[in-house]
Amino acid sequence: MDVYQDPATWSPEPVRPRGLLTARFIATVLILPVLWVFWTVVILVTIAVGMVTEVIVMLSNSYENGLFKLLDRALARMRLPSWGVTWPELRHEGDTAYYRARVEKVVGTRTAMALAPRDLKKRRRLVECEIPLRDYRGAGGRYVAEVALGQGWELRPTDVRKEVRLWWAAASHVD
């Protein structure tokens, strides 16, 4: 049996030491704005280069695709790094009730998005999602699985130390 099929083995993460959390929070507050400014500059320079070399873009698809890949990578980096600690994480480390409420809110939001009627002018309906470790650290992946299964989600192969991947069960049924 695969580990993703046995959520009983998914326990909450151990509580991190307060000093380590504080140091990571301070590093996040000091370093993250610098990183965001850097990646914003990379995005702006890429757009400027693309505008200046518009003639090349008209003639070469590979050049244009390279610019788009660079933009995608820069935008993907503009998020909280895995080592970063937010203020709620610092305040609620070890608080199981807080993380359970957070899991219920996140899964409820994703369920509402999956249940929303399909609008042909917009993107497809949400059928697959990942709940990151940041959202369920104190409650454990098992609690995410219980809440998600209760709301109609199915588990997908996942690494519970990073995220819990879910699939909307109703998506496999044709309307």
C-alpha positions in Angstrom: 0.0 0.0 0.0 1.3 3.4 -0.9 1.8 6.0 1.8 -0.7 8.4 0.2 -3.4 5.8 0.6 -2.8 5.5 4.3 -3.2 9.0 5.8 -3.1 7.6 9.3 0.7 7.8 9.1 0.5 11.6 8.4 1.0 13.1 11.8 1.6 16.8 12.6 5.0 18.3 12.2 7.0 18.7 15.5 7.0 22.1 17.0 9.9 24.2 16.0 12.0 26.0 18.6 10.9 29.6 19.3 14.4 31.0 18.8 14.8 29.4 15.3 11.3 30.7 14.3 12.2 34.2 15.5 15.5 34.2 13.6 13.7 32.9 10.4 11.0 35.6 10.8 13.6 38.4 11.1 15.5 37.0 8.1 12.2 36.8 6.1 11.3 40.4 7.0 14.8 41.7 6.0 15.6 39.5 3.0 12.2 39.0 1.3 11.7 42.7 0.2 15.2 42.7 -1.3 14.4 39.5 -3.3 11.1 40.9 -4.5 12.7 44.1 -5.6 15.4 42.1 -7.5 12.8 39.9 -9.2 10.7 42.9 -10.1 13.7 44.5 -11.7 14.4 41.3 -13.6 10.8 41.4 -14.9 10.9 45.0 -15.9 14.3 44.6 -17.7 12.9 41.6 -19.5 9.8 43.6 -20.6 12.1 46.5 -21.7 14.4 44.1 -23.7 11.3 42.6 -25.3 10.0 46.0 -26.3 13.4 47.2 -27.7 13.8 43.9 -29.6 10.3 43.8 -31.0 11.6 43.3 -34.5 13.5 40.2 -33.5 10.4 38.9 -31.6 8.3 39.3 -34.8 10.8 37.1 -36.7 11.8 34.5 -34.1 9.4 32.5 -32.0 12.3 30.9 -30.0 13.5 34.4 -28.9 9.9 35.3 -27.8 9.5 31.9 -26.0 12.8 32.5 -24.2 11.6 35.9 -22.9 8.3 34.3 -21.7 10.2 31.5 -19.9 12.4 34.1 -18.1 9.2 36.0 -17.1 7.6 32.8 -15.8 10.6 31.9 -13.8 10.9 35.4 -12.3 7.2 35.4 -11.4 7.5 32.0 -9.8 10.3 33.1 -7.6 8.2 36.0 -6.1 6.7 34.0 -3.3 7.5 33.2 0.3 10.6 30.8 0.3 10.3 27.5 2.1 12.6 28.8 4.9 10.5 31.9 5.4 8.3 32.3 8.5 5.2 34.6 8.5 3.8 36.4 11.5 0.9 34.0 12.0 3.3 31.1 11.9 5.4 32.7 14.6 2.5 33.4 16.8 0.6 30.1 16.4 3.4 27.5 16.3 2.1 24.5 18.1 -1.5 25.7 18.2 -3.5 22.7 16.8 -6.8 24.6 16.9 -5.5 27.4 14.8 -4.1 25.0 12.1 -7.3 23.0 12.1 -9.3 26.2 11.4 -6.8 27.2 8.8 -7.2 23.7 7.1 -11.0 23.9 7.2 -10.9 27.4 5.6 -8.4 26.5 2.9 -10.2 23.3 1.9 -13.6 25.1 2.1 -12.3 27.8 -0.2 -11.0 25.2 -2.7 -14.3 23.3 -2.5 -16.3 26.4 -3.2 -14.1 27.1 -6.2 -14.6 23.5 -7.5 -18.4 23.8 -7.0 -18.7 27.1 -8.7 -20.7 27.0 -11.9 -18.5 26.9 -15.0 -18.3 30.3 -16.8 -17.3 29.8 -20.5 -15.6 33.2 -20.5 -13.3 32.3 -17.7 -10.8 29.6 -16.9 -11.7 26.0 -16.3 -13.1 25.0 -12.9 -10.7 23.9 -10.2 -10.3 20.1 -10.2 -6.9 19.6 -8.7 -5.1 21.5 -5.9 -2.3 21.3 -3.5 -2.5 22.3 0.2 1.0 23.4 1.2 2.6 22.3 4.5 2.5 25.9 5.7 -1.3 25.6 6.0 -1.5 22.3 8.0 1.8 22.1 9.9 0.3 21.9 13.3 -2.8 19.8 12.4 -1.0 17.2 10.2 -1.8 15.8 6.8 -4.2 13.3 8.2 -6.5 16.1 9.3 -6.3 17.6 5.8 -7.2 14.2 4.3 -10.2 13.9 6.7 -11.6 17.3 5.9 -11.0 17.0 2.2 -12.5 13.5 1.9 -15.5 14.7 3.9 -16.0 17.5 1.3 -15.7 15.3 -1.8 -12.0 15.4 -2.6 -9.8 12.4 -3.4 -6.2 12.0 -2.4 -3.5 12.0 -5.1 0.1 10.7 -4.7 1.8 13.3 -2.5 4.8 14.1 -0.3 3.1 15.0 2.9 6.3 16.8 4.1 5.7 19.4 1.4 2.0 19.3 0.4 -1.2 17.3 0.2 -2.4 16.9 -3.3 -6.2 16.6 -3.9 -8.4 15.8 -6.9 -12.1 16.9 -7.1 -14.0 13.6 -7.3 -17.0 15.1 -9.2 -14.7 16.2 -12.0 -14.4 12.6 -13.3 -18.2 12.6 -13.8 -19.6 14.0 -17.0 -22.3 16.6 -16.6 
